[in-house]
Amino acid sequence: MAAHASRGTITPAKNFDAEAEAENMRKAMRGIGTDEAPITEILTRCSNEQRQELRVKYKTMFGKDLSKDLESELTGNYENAVLALLEPPVTYLVKELRRAMKVYYS
């Protein structure tokens, strides 16, 4: 049996520009309705580390929390998935463990 490397399959996006992506996220949420396609494209083509960089840049540029803005614009399972993508891995795992324990022990 071959040994498997313990590295993930998601690699950082090449030529990632947090400032440009923050502006694209803002544009996707502007006006009537939200354009979900660019949100999906941006968040799924970069690594978690880059998504964290995007969150910081968005806050710096617009003075608002990206997760809160998305939460106010999105609904349902799509909202849950997008917000999960914006969490640092450890934070996401802790929240999910807590949620699972709450269900199990209630």
GIRA-V839225 format. One record per run of one state. SS is the DSSP state (~ for helix, > for strand, _ for the rest). FROM is the first residue (numbers start at 0). TO is the last residue. If there is no record, write none. Layout:
ss->(SS	SS)
from->(FROM	FROM)
to->(TO	TO)
This chain:
ss->(_	~	_	~	_	~	_	~	_	~	_	~	_)
from->(0	17	29	35	44	47	62	65	73	75	85	88	105)
to->(16	28	34	43	46	61	64	72	74	84	87	104	105)
